[in-house]
Amino acid sequence: MKGASELAIVADDRPGLLARLAGVLSLHRVDVVAAVVSTVAGDDAAPGAAFDLFHVRDRYGKAIAADDPRWVA
């Protein structure tokens, strides 16, 4: 998406994961303008997986630079 940064998340799926991710982004003043969210079901041997791609902007509507400190875990 033009004018937005992409943030890809791959994690073990669990209830509330998407809400938690959205909350963390909001706390860091990151606006989600679009998202593609998918999951793969797990089984007894392995948990399911979540694959989330967020298109995000800063609070001024601009893409977030790769060297922005908000990207540091």
QUIGI-V348524 format. One line per field, one symbol per residue. ss: DSSP state (2 for helix, 1 for strand, 0 for the rest). phi: phi as a letter, one per 30 degrees, with the letter a starting at -180 (. if undefined). psi: psi as a letter, one per 30 degrees, with the letter a starting at -180 (. if undefined). A space follows every 50 residues. Layout:
BEGIN
ss=???
phi=???
psi=???
END
This chain:
BEGIN
ss=00001111111100002222222222200011111111110000000011 11111110000000000022200
phi=.dibccbcbbaddaeieddddddddddchccdcaabbbbbdcbddaddbc bbcccbbddcicdcddcdddddd
psi=kkgllkjkkklkklkfeeeeeeeeeefghkkjflkjkllkkaaffkllkk jkjkjlllfggllkkfgkfffk.
END
